[in-house]
Amino acid sequence: MITAAQMRAARALLGVDQRELAELSGVSLPTIQRMEASDGNVRGIIDSLTKVIEAFDNAGIELIGENVKSVGSGRGVRLKSPKSVVGRIG
């Protein structure tokens, strides 16, 4: 499973916008927009979710599930605990 926040973070790490992710994954731009607008876990057709996850994987992004150890050796970012930081940053 992938969350909308993971999608946005993965795109940021790659430096691609939603249109570029749509092209990389073979999924329509409106589908990417709907996925990223989801609350929490992304909702959508399994085939579309699989294509997006495969596109991230092919681009070198490791999507880490909750309470799962990373198997990668590169640098990355992981949220320690899902706390609200709105208004505390900046």
MILORO-162214 format. One record per residue (C-alpha): residue number from 1; chain; x, y, z. Coordinates in steps of 0.5 Angstrom, whole numbers, plus 2048, in hexadecimal, padded with zeros to 3 digits. Example, Ala and Ser with C-alpha at 12.3 -4.5 7.8 and 13.67 -1.06 7.14 Angstrom:
2
NODE/num/chaine/xx/yy/zz
NODE/1/A/819/7F7/810
NODE/2/A/81B/7FE/80E
***
This chain:
90
NODE/num/chaine/xx/yy/zz
NODE/1/A/800/800/800
NODE/2/A/802/807/7FF
NODE/3/A/800/80E/802
NODE/4/A/7FF/814/7FE
NODE/5/A/804/817/802
NODE/6/A/809/812/800
NODE/7/A/807/813/7F9
NODE/8/A/809/81B/7FA
NODE/9/A/80F/819/7FD
NODE/10/A/812/814/7F8
NODE/11/A/810/819/7F2
NODE/12/A/814/81F/7F6
NODE/13/A/81A/81A/7F7
NODE/14/A/81A/819/7EF
NODE/15/A/819/820/7EE
NODE/16/A/813/81E/7E9
NODE/17/A/80C/822/7E9
NODE/18/A/805/81E/7E9
NODE/19/A/805/81E/7E1
NODE/20/A/80C/81B/7E1
NODE/21/A/80A/815/7E6
NODE/22/A/804/814/7E1
NODE/23/A/808/813/7DB
NODE/24/A/80D/80F/7DF
NODE/25/A/808/80A/7E2
NODE/26/A/803/80A/7DC
NODE/27/A/7FD/80D/7E0
NODE/28/A/7F9/813/7DE
NODE/29/A/7FB/819/7E2
NODE/30/A/7F4/81A/7E5
NODE/31/A/7F5/813/7E8
NODE/32/A/7FB/815/7EB
NODE/33/A/7F8/81C/7EE
NODE/34/A/7F2/818/7F1
NODE/35/A/7F7/813/7F4
NODE/36/A/7FB/819/7F7
NODE/37/A/7F5/81C/7F9
NODE/38/A/7F3/816/7FE
NODE/39/A/7F3/816/805
NODE/40/A/7F8/811/808
NODE/41/A/7F9/80B/803
NODE/42/A/7F8/80C/7FC
NODE/43/A/7F1/809/7F9
NODE/44/A/7F1/807/7F2
NODE/45/A/7F1/801/7ED
NODE/46/A/7F6/7FC/7EF
NODE/47/A/7F9/7FC/7E8
NODE/48/A/7FA/804/7E8
NODE/49/A/7FD/803/7EF
NODE/50/A/802/7FE/7ED
NODE/51/A/804/802/7E7
NODE/52/A/806/808/7EC
NODE/53/A/80A/804/7F1
NODE/54/A/80D/800/7EB
NODE/55/A/80F/807/7E8
NODE/56/A/812/809/7EF
NODE/57/A/816/803/7EF
NODE/58/A/819/803/7E8
NODE/59/A/81B/80A/7EA
NODE/60/A/81E/808/7F0
NODE/61/A/819/80A/7F6
NODE/62/A/818/805/7FB
NODE/63/A/811/806/7FE
NODE/64/A/812/804/806
NODE/65/A/80C/801/809
NODE/66/A/80A/802/810
NODE/67/A/80E/7FE/815
NODE/68/A/812/7FB/80F
NODE/69/A/81A/7FC/80F
NODE/70/A/81D/7FF/809
NODE/71/A/821/7FA/805
NODE/72/A/825/800/801
NODE/73/A/82B/803/802
NODE/74/A/82A/80A/7FF
NODE/75/A/828/810/803
NODE/76/A/821/811/804
NODE/77/A/81C/814/808
NODE/78/A/817/811/80D
NODE/79/A/812/814/812
NODE/80/A/813/811/819
NODE/81/A/80C/813/81B
NODE/82/A/806/816/818
NODE/83/A/806/81C/81C
NODE/84/A/802/822/819
NODE/85/A/808/828/818
NODE/86/A/803/82D/814
NODE/87/A/805/834/817
NODE/88/A/80B/831/81B
NODE/89/A/810/831/815
NODE/90/A/812/838/812
***
